[in-house]
Amino acid sequence: MFQFTSLLGAQSSSPASQSLLELDGGVKILIDVGWDDNFNVEQLKDLERQVSSLSIILLTHATPSHIAAFAHCCKHFPSFTKIPIYATSPVISLGRTLLQDIYSSTPLASTIIPQSSLTDTSFTSASFDSQHVPQILLQPPSSEEIASYFALIHPLKYSQPHQPLASPFSPPLNDLTITAYNAGHTLGGTIWRIQHGMESIVYAVDWNQARENVFAGAAWLGGSGSGGAAVIEELCKPTALVCSARGAEKVAMAGGRKRRDDLLIDMIRSTVAKGGAVLIPTDTSARVLELAYLLDHTWRKEIADMSSESPIKRTKLYLASRNVGATMRYARSMLEWMDDNVIRELEGEPSNTSNCQQKRNQSKQMPGQDPSNQGASKTSTPFDFKYLKLVQSRKRVEKLVSAKGPRVILASDTSMEWGFSKEILQSIASDPVSMVILTEDYGRESNDQEKDSLATTLKRWYQERKDGVATDTGQDGQLLEQVHAGGRELTFKTAKCIALEGRELLTYQQYLASRRQSLNFSQVGNGTSLENSADAAEEASSTSSSSSEESDPERQGKALNITAKTARFNRNQADLGKEVLGVNVLLRQPGVYDYDVRGKKGREQMFPFVNKRRRGDDFGESIRPEDYLRAEERDEVDGQDTRDADPRRQTTFGQKRKWQDSGLQGDGQPKSGSPSKRRQNGTTAGPGGPTKAPNASTTNGHLPAEEDDSLGESEDEQEEGFNGPSKIVFQIDSVQAKLRIAFVDFAGLHDQSSLSNLIPLIHPKKLILTSGSPSETASLADDCKQKLKSEYVDNFGKISKFVFNPTNGQMIDASVDTNAWTVKLGQSLVRRLHWQNVRGLGIVTLMGSLAATAIGDEQSDAASRKKVKLIDDQEEEHKAGELPTTAEKAPNTAPTLDVLPASMTAATRSVAQPLHVGDLRLADLRKMLQSTGHSADFRGEGTLLIDGLVAVRKSGTGQIEIEGGGLNLPEIRTRTLEGSFYAVKRNIYDSLAIIAGG
């Protein structure tokens, strides 16, 4: 069984992607936790309802559309962090920097509490009417919390099958196997292959088959440098293919990657020659690597050419993002995940070659010393930028945009709704010689154009071309089109945080109390992780000491009060989940003490038992030393209680902190040694502990000589480092846009040609289309139906539906159609089986007698039979002479295959013929013969000549033909011929499985 539900992204202009896969046995797999730039918590309602039944979570790309909601789910959804999560190492590292960048750039990422929750009648003391409800924010996760969430993800490598662990509330996975393959769109981007029973599912959303400067192509045809013309065996002919439809209407640019790169450079060159600024909005973790690599190497090439007078030589190049330093640091450590050209560039760098030679010479002269400490220069990598300067502070960005002269700025984010790209665009929008180059078709359009993002608005202006087009000619003669904005009004909506007070603060406290109480109704005994904002709200509203606060039960009781309406709502919600929970309802829901087991099978017949998993490693069970401290050792460590410093205990429902432990003094300023103080000093926490963050204006560890470094980052961080309950207000500004708009596709996604050519090669039995607009999905569905129509005919000769294009929330059944039955094997037959291995698969042939047997006959052992006999003997005297009053229920039977009777063995022996199982490849046969001393060469197409005497051919149907002469040869030649012939025959038989019945 395989059922697919798209939670977000199906037939939608939103780029967010969330998919739910349900397999046989109740196994549920969530793939991606994407979000768009709205950060609307209502979009996550369907996901929140599924959390308690998820088995595993898979992540595909480190982009906002695939991973932006991950930290929100970990912080605000109970039990989300208990689910095993799997991704590649680059997705883990780059996703961490991406979310830290998002939450430090915009308060909107903290998410606004829905108005329906605040206008509930349970908040009688501080209710609001629907028109004046404040937009109160939830507390965002800190950088340390984000790092701890990503530390829970299990890293995987490409092409390595893995059997995942199940969540504590998941049914058994039954040999579920997941395998990651390169998707080519981002660094570490993944195509997932999921094997479960008869189902083989390939999940491929946002992939790119073409090779780029940094990213290798997708693994469909074998990956980078394979040159294959057929899809690899692991990804070919799946029972279901889940593919994204985004880009199905896009025509690939003629000339490929080279022309795309030249077009971008020509656009930049034409603008900086006039003294203008160029803004290129991009993401902060994925496609930015491709753009940064291309621009820095272009600057190197242009500046090294002494004969040219290119305007690029006097142009400065910047990359502006809050956490881009960590992104580039991770990229320098993950070169093995990139294209082979990047590796060859690293190996061929002259400085690296001279460093290696210098170290070898020093090791010969001074064998007792470490050559790495002998003054050799640092090895340079392709991401040790020479001309690209990193900017990570708002103060630096303001100084950058106020400067005069030509400059090129890469800035986050693609949507221009958060990040530095929005501020830079607002500064240069009125400059007619400046230009913004859009690199992706963001595509989030709505019926109300006022709600469109800045990127969507600019792309619409580019397509409309109402105010004319400026044309120029590139170096290779191609036409450059730059659309004038024409002085149209561009609206900027800026979000700001304001502290809660009075009536709004009390409403926020009551919301947290009701939220905590409702979770206690639905999740009994589970450790929940509602934010520490409940404590922060109490601290912000308190004006007395901790002792006086604890002695005021009336105040605390008022905050924790909840109406009967909330209780009834949660009880109704709990009743809806009884069918889903099954027998686990006895553990998961309060007040349930009975469960009807009639008609149930397997584990549904027994009282559930939860075996707590114990984490361990190769050396045994993992223990926490703090659990074994004596009472006097628990008091204070560096001025704080060890128990209060435990992050897991801090996130527990109902736990409070003392005022002096909150990190604030009486004047509202952070006390020394608090986490906010560490953040102001530029310290960030990672998996290995606190590390010093790079300076905002540093470039690979050193300061640029032409910039003033008098401004630190503490002022900027102090302005934005607001903690505590807050609400969001929006400031709207309008600017007359006079700049020019250009578009160069650097999205790195599949296009119409790659989709229409590769899907027939993949040859899926079922095709599910998601992640695309309605027009793109319909276009790709029609194209696939035409190309694959003759391939899908059911057992009755009718063409079955094999292309599905569901909408968000629609569940479709894409189970594989197989003619398979389950039979039991008799013990005597099992002992006679002779298994043979063919390419990792066990092959065996059976011949036996099929009969119906009771299900419990072979499962009962000697002890159970003895117990039954004893009971029968004790009750025999009471039942003697009595007739049964009720008809006994017929036992359940199952088909069983057992050994043939002796009378039938002789009759069937002549019928059973030997079978040859396997597929022989001439290339493999050649290697085997060469390893044994024979000469083997290909002659012509499909012919292998061995020792110049024996020819082996393989026909189109797979038949192997062996030809050899030599009857009139001398005796010595005849013996050589016979040796070659039988060697070929023996190797062919060794590579095939020869099985026979009987």
N, C-alpha and C positions, 0 to 999 in steps of 0.2 A: 504494500500500500504506500502511496505517495500523494500527499495533498499539499498544495502550495497556496499561500496567502501573502499578498503584497500589502504590507502595512503602510508604506510610503513609497512614492515614486512611480507607480504604475499609471500610465496614460495621464501624466501630470507634467506641467511645466516646471514644477519644483525639482531641483536636483537631488533632494534628499532620498536616501535609499534604505529601506528596511524590509526584510523578507523573512517569512516564517515557513519552515519546511517541517511537515509532520510525517513520520514514517511508521511502519508497522510496530505495534506494541506500545504506542503512545509516546514514542521518542520525538521530541520537538527540538529543532535546531533554528536558532535565530542568527541570521547573517546580516551584519552591519547595523549600526545605530546612528544613522545619519540625521542631519538637521539642515535647515536652510537659514538664511540670515535674519529671519523673523524671530527665531528662538521662541516659538509659540509652544507653550507647554501642552496645549490642547492636542497637538499633533502626536503626543506620546501616550495618549489615553489607551489606545489599543495595545501598545507595547506593555504598558503597566499591568493590564489585565492578564497578560500571558506570562509574566515573570515567574509566578509560582509554579508553573508547569514546564519550564524550559529545561532541557537536558544539557546542552552546550551552546556556546556563542562563538561564531567565527567572524573575523574582521578581514576585509579585503584591501582597503586603501587607507592611507593616512591623509585623507582630505575631509573637509567639513561635511560633504555630502554623504560620507560613509562612517564618520567616527565622531562628529561634533557633539552628539548627545551622550557620549559614553560617561563622562564625569558626572553629568546630571543624574543619570540612572544609578550610578554607584552611590551617590550621596543621598538621593531622595527616594529610591525604590527599595523597599526591604527585600532582603535575600538576593539582590542582584549580584553582589560581590561573592556569593557562595556558588555561583554557577561557573564551571570551568570555561575559560576563554582562551582561544587559540588564534595566533597571528604570526607572521614572520617577524624577525628581529627589526628590520627597518620600519615596519608599520608601528611597532611598539615604541621605538625611540622617537621617530618623527611625529607620531601621534601625540606623544607626551608634550613635545615642544609646541605643537599646534594648539592644543587646548590651553596650555599656559599662556600662549599669545592671545587667544580669544578672550579668556577671562580677565586678562590684564588690560585689554584694549577697549572693551565696551561693557558697561553695566547691564546692558540688555541681555547678555548671556546668562545672567543670574536667574532669568525668567520672572515674569510678572505673575503674581497669584491671580487666578481667574476671578472675574467679578462675581460669578455665580457662587463661589465659595465665601466671598466676603459679604454678600448681601443675604446670606442665609439667615432665617429668622431666629436661629439659635443665639445669634449675637445681639441679644436684646439691649445690652447696655451701650453699644456703640454701633448701631446699625446705620447704614447709609442708603440713600436712594440710588437708583440705578444710574442716574446722570452725574452723580458726584462721588463715585467710588474711587478712592485713591489707588494708584498703580503701585502697590507694595511689592517689593522685591524679596525673593528668598535669598538666604545667605549663600554666596558662591563658594565653591571649593577653593581652598588655598593651593598654592603651588606644591606644597608638601603633600597635601591630600591627593592631588592629581598624580604626582609621582608614585604614591603608594598604590593607587588604583591600577596604574599601568604595570606595576611590579607583580600584580596578580596574574597577568597574562602569560600563558605558556608559549615560549618561542618555538617555531618550527622552521625547517629548511625545505627548500624545493625538492620535489620528487621523492620524498621520504614518507612512505605510508605510516600512519600513526593511529593507534586505537585510543581514543580519548577516554577520560574519566567522566563519570556521570555526576550530575548534581545530587545533593542529598535528597531532593524530593522528586527525582526522576526514576522512571522504570528502568530495568536493565537495558543496556545498549545493544546487547546481542551481536557482538563482533562488529560493531560499527567502525569503519575505517575512513579516515580523512587524509587527503593528500593535497599539498599545495603545489601549484605550478605558476610559472612567471606569467603575469598579465601584460607587462610591457608599458602600462600607462604611467605608473609611478614606481618609485624605488621600493621594492618589496611587495608591489601589488600582486594580488593572488587570484588565480583561477582555482576554485575548489572542486575536487573530485570526491564524492561521497558514495561509499559502497556500503549497502545494508541489505543483506539477503539477496533477493533477485533484482533489487533496484541499484542502478548505477547512474548517479546524478552528477552532472557537470554544471557548476554555477559559475558563469562567466559574465560579469557585469563590469563595464568600463575597461576594455582591453584595447591594445593597439598592436597590430601585427607588424607595422613598419619599424625598422631600427632608427634610433635617433642618436644624438651626440652622446648622451649619458645612458639612456635606457635601452636595453636590448628588446627585441621584438618578443611578442607573446610566444608561448611554448607549443602552439598548435602544431607547427611543422617541425618541431625539434629544437626551437630556440635559435639563438644567434649563431650564425656560421654553419648551420646544419645543411642548408641547401636542399631540404627535403621537399618533395612534391606531394606527399600524402600526410594526413594527420597521424600523429603518433598513436600507438596502439592503446595507451592508457586513456586517451581522450576521445577515441573514435567509437562510434556507434553506442553512445550512452542510451539508457532507457528514457532519460529526460534531460534536455538542455535548457537551462535558464539563461537567457541572453538579454542584454540591454539593447533597446531599440534607438537609443540616442545616436544621432548622426546618420540615420537610415536615408535621409533625404539630402545629405551633404555629398557633393561631388569632390573627389580628391583633386588637389592642385597638380597641374601638369608640371613635371620636373621634380616632384618629390621634395625630400628634406632640403636639398641644396637650394632650390629656388625659394622655398619658404624662408630659410635663413638669410638669403641675399635680399629678399623683399623687406625683411625687418631692418636690416642694416641700411638699405637704401632709404627707407622711411626716416630713420634716425639721422642719416647723413644730410638729407635735404632740409631737416628742421634745424639742426645745430649749425648749419652753414649760415642761417639767417639770425643766429644768436638766440634762438628760442630754447625752451625747456621741453623735454619729452618725459611724459609719465607713462609707465607700463605697469598697470595693476596686475598682480599675480598672487598666488597663494603663498603660504609661508613654509610649506613642508614637502611639496611634491614637484610641481612643474617649475617652481623657482630654481631648482637645480639645473634644469635644461637651459633656462634663460640666462642664469648667472654664468654658467660655463661658456655659453656661446658668446656673450658680450665681452667677458674678460679676455677670452682668446682672440676675439676680433680686435680689441684694443692693443693687445700684444703684437699682433700681426701688423696693424696699421702704424704703430709707433716704431716698430723695428724696420719698416720700409723707409729708408732715408730719402729715397728719390721722389716720394709722393708728397703732396701738400694737402692731405686729407683734413677736413675740419674736425675729425675725431681726435686728432692729436691734441687739440686745445680744449677738449670737452672732458668734464669730470663725470665719473660714473659712481653711482651710489645704490645701495640696497638698504631700504628702510623697513624694519620690522622689529618688534619688541624682543623677540627671542631668536633672531636669526643667527646669532653667534653660536648658540647651542645646536641649531640645525646644521650649520656648516661643520661644526666639530664632529657631529655624528656622521655626516656624509664622508668626511675624510677617513673615518674608521670602517666604512662599509663599501670600499671600492670593489670587493669581490661580487657584490650584487649588481654591479653596473655592466655596461657593454664591454666587450673585449678590447675595444679601441682605447678605452680609458686605462685599462691595465697595461696595454702596450705603451701608452704614453708615459705612464709612471715608470715602467722599466727602461724606456728609452730616454728619459730626462738626463741631459748631460751632467747636471749637478748630482743626481743620484748615482750615476755611473762612477763619477770621480770620487764620491764619498765612499762607495763600496771598495774601490781600488785603494783609496787612502787607508781605509780600515784594514784591508788585507796586508798592506805594506807595514803598517804600524804593528800589526799582530806578529809579523815575522821578526821585526826589529826588537820589540818588547813583548815577548810571549807571556810575561807574567802580569800584564796590565790589560785593562778592558779598553779596547779600541774605541768604544763609544764615548769615552770621556777624554779623548786626546785632541779636542779642539776641532773635530770634523764638523762641518756645517750641517744644519738640520736638513733631513731629507724632505724635499718638496713634493707635494701631491697636486693633482689637477685642480683641487679646491683650495689651494693656498693662493688666493687671488693676489695679483700684482697691482691691478688698477681699480678693482672694485672695492669700494670702502663701505663698511657696515655701519649703519646708524640705528641705534636702539632706544633713543630717548626723544621725547616730544620737544624738548628744548633744542636738540640738535636739528630736528626736522624744521622747526620754526626758523632757525638760523640758516638752514639750507635753502628754503624757499625764498627767503628774503635776499639772498645773494643774487648778484647779477652775472650774466654770462651764460653760455651754453652748458647744459647739464642733462644727463640722462638718469632717471630715478626709477628703479624697481621698487615697488611698495606693495604692502599687503592692504587690502585683500582684493580678490577678483570682483566681488560684488560692490566694492567701494561703499559698503554700509558700516564697516568697522575697520580699524587699522589706520595706518598713516596715509593710504591712498586717498581717503576722503578729505583729509585736511590739505593735502598737496593739491588735489583737484580744485578745492575752493580757493586756493591762493593763485593758481595759474589760469583759472577759467576765463578771466577777462583779458588775457594776453592773446592778441590775434596771431602771434608768431609761434606760440607754443602749441603742443599737440599731445593728445592722449591716444595711445595705441592699445586697443582692446585685443586681448589674446585668446579669449574664450567667449563662446555664445552662452552667456549665463542662463538666459531663457526663462527667468521667473517673471512671467507676465500675468497680470490680473485684469479683470474687467475695469477696475478703477485705476487709471494711469497714475493717479497721485500716490498710490501705494507701491508702485514699481520701484525697484532699486535703482541707484544711479547708473549702474552698469547696463541695466535693461533700458533705461531712458536713453542713454547715449547710443546704444545699439539700434534702437528704434529710429533715432535721428539719422544715424548712418544709413539705414535702409531707405528712409523716406527721401533724403537728399533734397529738402525743400529750398535750402539757401545756397545751392550751387556746390560744385566740386572743383577743387584745385588739383590740377594734374601736373605731374613732373615726370622726369625720365630717369630711370636708374642707370647704373654703370653698364649693365648688360642690355640696355635698351628697353626693358619692360616698363610699362606704364604704372605710375604711382598715383593712386586716387586718394585724396584727402578731402573729407566733407567738411564744409563750413558749418559751425553752429549757428551763425547768423544772428547773434545777440538774443537768442531765446532765453527765457528765464529757467534757471536750474535751481531747484529747491534742495537745501541741505537740512536734514533733521538730525539734530545732535541730542543725545541722551545724557542727562546728568543726574547724579544721586543727591538726595536731600534726606537728612536724618528725620526719623519719625519722632513724633512727640504728641503728648496729650491723647486725644480720642483715637487717632490713627495708631498709636503705639499699643493702646489697649485692645484695639481690634486685631492687631497682629498677634498679640499674646493669646487671645482667645482662638484665633485660627490655629496656632501651633498646638494649643491644648486639645482642640477638637480633632486635629489631625492625629495626635498621639493616641487619643482615646479610640478613634475609629480603627486604627491599626491594631490596638489591643483586642478589639472585637474579632478582627479577621485573622490575626496571626498570633496565636497563643503559644508562648514558649519559644518563639523565634526572636533572636537578637535583632532588633531593628536599628536603623541608622538614620533617624530624622536628624537633621542638622543641629549643630550646636547653637543655632540661632535662638532656640528657646532660652538658653542661658544668657546669650547676648542681650535678648530683649529684657530679661529681668534685671541684668546689670545696668542697662541704659536707663531703665525706669526707676531704679532704686535710688533713694537718697539717704539711706541709713546703712549701718554696718550689717555684717552678716548675722550677728547674733540677734539684732532687732528684727531682721527679715525672717529669721526662722521662728521668731516668737509671734508672728502675725498670721495665724491660720486663716483668718477671714479673707485676707488679701490673696493668699495662695488658693484657697478654695474657690474664690471668685474666678480666678484665671483658669482653673481646671474644670469648671462647671461645663456640662454638656447636656443638651436637651434630649428628650425622648425621641425626637425626630431623627437625630443623628444615629441613635442606637438602632431604631427600626430600619433605617436605610442600610446600615451595615449588616443587620441580620438578614435582610432580604438579599443583599449581595452575597452573603454566605450561603444562602439556600440555593442560589443559582449555580454554585460550584460543586454541589454534591455529586452530580453525575460525572463531572470531570475528575474529582478526587478519588472516587471509588471507595475502596476500603480504608484509604488514608483519611477519610472524613472523621474517623474515630480519634485521630491524633491532631488533625489540623483545625477542627472547629470545636468551639466550646459547647458544652451541654448536649453533645451527641454521644450516646452510649449504646446504640443498637445499630446493626447493619444487616440487611437481608442478604444471605449468602445463597439462597436458592437459585439454581440455574447458573451460578458463577463457576468459574474454572480457575485453576492455578492459584496464584497468590491472593486472588479475591476471596478464597474460601477460608483464609487464616487471619487471625488478628495480626495487624501490622507490627513489625518490630524494626526500630530504627537503630542501626548499628553505627555509632559515631566513628567517623573516619579519623584515624590517627596519622598525622603527617610524619613522614620520616624520610631518611635518605639511606645511602649505602652503609652508614655506620649505625643505623638503628632508629628508634623513635626520636623525633625532635621534641625537646623539652624547653620550657621557659624558666630560666633561673629565678626570675622574680616570684614565681609561684612557691618557691622553697625558702624564701627569706624568713628570718625570725622577726618577731614583732618589733624589736628595737631597731632592726635594720630597715624597717619600712618607713621610718618617720620622715626624714627630709634628706634629699639629695640635691645639693646646690640651691637650697632655699625653696624647693618645691617637693610636694609629696610624690613618691614614685608611682603611686596608684593613679594620681591625677594626671601624670605625664604619659600614661599609657593611651595612645590614640584610639585603641579599640574601646576602652572604657569611656573615653570622652564622647564618643558618638552613640552611647547607649541611651535609650529613652529614659527620661526622668532624672538623669544624673545632673547634679548642679555643681558649679564651681564657686569657690569663695571669691569675694571681691578682689582680694589682693592677688589671686591667681589668674585673674582675667587678662593680665597684660596691661592694665590701665591704672594710673594713679588717681588720686582725688581730683586733680586738675584736668583729667581727660587725656593727658599725654602718655605715650607709651613709656613704661618703665624700662630701665636698663636691663639688657639681656633678654628682652621679649622677642618673639618671632618677627614683629614688625620692625624692630630695631635692626635685626639681621637683614631683613629685606632692604631697608634703606641703605645699608652699607654695601649692597651689591652682592649679598650672599644668596645663593639659590640652593635648594635641596634636591638632590637627585637620588638615584638608587644606592649610591655608595656613600651618602651622607652629604653634609653641606660642602659646597664648593664655591670658590670665588667666581662671580660672573664676570665676563669680559666687559671692559669699559665700553660705553656707548659709541665712542668715536674711534675705537681701535680697529685696526685692520690686521687680522691674523697676529694679534699680540703686540703691535707697535702703533704708536700714534702717528698720524699723518703730519708732515711738517707744515703744510700750508694751512692747517686749521688751529684755531685757538682752543685750548682745552681747559679754559678757566672755569667753565660751567660744569658742575658735577651733576650727578643724577639724583642726589638726595632730595633736591628741591622738587623735582618733577614727581618723584615717587611719593613725597609727602603730600602733595596736592591730591593725588589720586588714591592713596592708600587708606580709604575710608572703610572702617569696619563698624558693624552694628546694624540694627534694623534701619532700613531706608526705603524710600520710595523713589520712583523715577519720574522726571519731568523732561519734556522735550522742548528744545529751542529750535525754532525754524528760521532759517536765513535764506535769502534769495540772492543769486548772483546772475548777472547777464553773461552768458557764455558766448565768448567770441573766438575761442580756440578752435583748432581743427581736430577732426576725429578720423582715425584710421583703424583698420582691422586686419590682423594677421593671425591666422589660426595656429595657435600653439597649444591647443587642448590635448593633443596626443591621444585622440580617440579613434575608434574604427569609423569608417565612412561607408558609403553605399556600396562601393566596389568590394571591399573586404568582407562585408556581411553577406552579400549575395554570392560570393565565390567560396567562402569558407564553410558556411552552414551546410551546403550540399556535400562537402567533403567530410564534415563531421558526421553526417548521416544519423541524426538522433531519431529515436522512435517517437518521442513527444517533444514539442518545442513550446516553451513558455517565454513570452516577451514581456519585459518590464523596463522601468527606468527610461522613459521616453515620452514625448508629447503624444497626444491622440493621433495626429496626422502621421508622425513618424512610425508609431506602432502599427497603424492600419496599412501603411505603405509596405513595411517589411513583412507583415503577415500575408498580404496578397502575393508578394514576390516569392515567399517560401512555399505557399500553397501551390503555385504554378510549377515550381522546380521540383517539388517532392511529392506531387499528387499520386504518381503511379507507384510509389514505394510503400504506401500504407493501405493495405487491404486486410480486413479482419477475416476470421475463420468462415464467415458466411458469404464472402465475396463482395462485401460492401466497403466502401471507402470510409474509414473511421476518422473522426476529428483528431488531428494531431498537432495543430497550431492553436495555442491559447493566448489570448491577449486580455487578461483580467484587469479589473480596476481595483483601486485601493479598498481593502476589506473583503474582496470577493474570494471565496475559497474554491479552488478547482481540483478535481480528482484527475491526476496524471499517472495513475498506477500502470505498471507494465502489464501487457496482455501476454500471458504465458500459459502453455499447456503443461502444467506441472502438478504432480500429485505427491503426497507424502505417504510413504509406506514404511513399515517397520521391517528390520532385518532380523532373522533368526540368529541365535547365538552360534549354532553350528555352521551357518553360512558365513558369518563374519570371520570365523577362524580360518576359512579357506580362501579368503580374499588375498590377491597378490597385486599390490599397488605398484604402479610405475610412474615415474616423474617425467613430465614433459613441460619444460619451460616454467617450472614452479608449480604446476598443477598435478594433482594426483589423479591418475586414470586407472579405471578398473572396469571389467565387464562382468555382468552377472547373468546367470541362468538358474532359475529356480522355480518353485511352485508357489503360486499366490493363493492364500487362504485367509479367511476371516478368523481372528482370534480376539478373545476378550482383552480389554486394555490392561487390566490388573493382573493377568495371569503371569506374565514374564517379569513383572516388576516386584512381585512378592518374593521374599527370600525364605530361607529355611526357618528362621526364627518366627517370622510372621505366620508361616504355615503351621508351625507347631503350636502357636498361640491360638489360632483358629480351631485346630483339632481339639485342644484342651477345652475350649468353650463349648464346642459341639458335644463333647462327651458329658460335660456337666449338665447340659440342658436336654440331653437325649431322653432321660427318664421322664422329664416333665412334658415332653412333646410326643411321647409314644402313644400311638393310637388316635391322636388328634389330627383332624383335617385342617389344612390352612384356611383361614377365614378370608384372607385377601390374596389377590394375585401378586406373585413376586414380580418385581420390575426386571425386565430383560437387561442383561449387562451390556455395556457399551462395547462395540467391537471396532477393530481397526484392521486394514489389510496388512498382511504379514508375508514377506517373501522368505522362503526357507529352502533347504536343500531338496533337490529332486529325489523322488523315490527311486530305488534301484531298478524297478521295472521300466522306468522311463529314461534312464540314463543312456542305455545303449541305443535307443531310438533317436535321441536328439544329438548324439555325438557326431554323426555325419552331417547334421545340419549346421552346426557351429563352424564358422569359417574364421581364420585369423584376420584380425583388423590391424591396420597400420594407422596410428594416430599421431598427428603432428604436421608441421610445415617445414620442409627442408629448404634452407637457403643455400645457394651455391657459394656465396661468399663465406658462410660458416664452414661448409665442406672443404673449401680451399684452405682455410686456416688449419683445420684439423689434419689434413693430409700434409701440409708443409711442416707442421710440428712433428710429424713422424718420419721426415726425411724424404718425402716424395716431392717432385716438382709439379706444380699445378698453376696453370695460367689460363686466362680467359681468351678465347679465340672467337671472334664474332660476337653476336648478341645472344646471350642465353646459353653458351656452350663453354664447358670447362674441360680442358685437356690436361690429363694426368700422365706424367712420365712420357709424354709424346705417343702414348699407346692407347689410352682409354679416354673416350669422350663421354661426358655426362651432360644431358640436356634436360631442361624443365619446360614442359609445355604450358600453355595458357591455362589449362584446367588443373595444374598442379601435378601432373603425372611425370615421374622421373624415368628417363630413358638412358640406358648405359650401352655403349657400343665399343667393341674392341676386336681387332683382327689378330693376325700373327700365326695362322695355321702353317704357312710355308716358311716361317722364320727358322733360323738355326735353333739348336736345342737350348743354348744359353739364353737366347732372346725369348724363347717360349716360356722358360721358367720366370723370366723377368715380367713377361706379360701376365702370367698367372698370378704373380705376387701383386702386381698393380691392380688387377681386376678384383681380386678378393679383398684387397685393402680398401678399395672404393666401396665394395658391397658391404663390408663390415662397418665402415664409418657411417654409411647411410642408415643401416639398421640400428646403429647405436644412437643416432639422433632422432629416431622414431620410436614410439612405444608400440610393441607388437603384443597385442592382447587377443585372447581367444576364449570363447565360452566353453562350457563343459567341465 
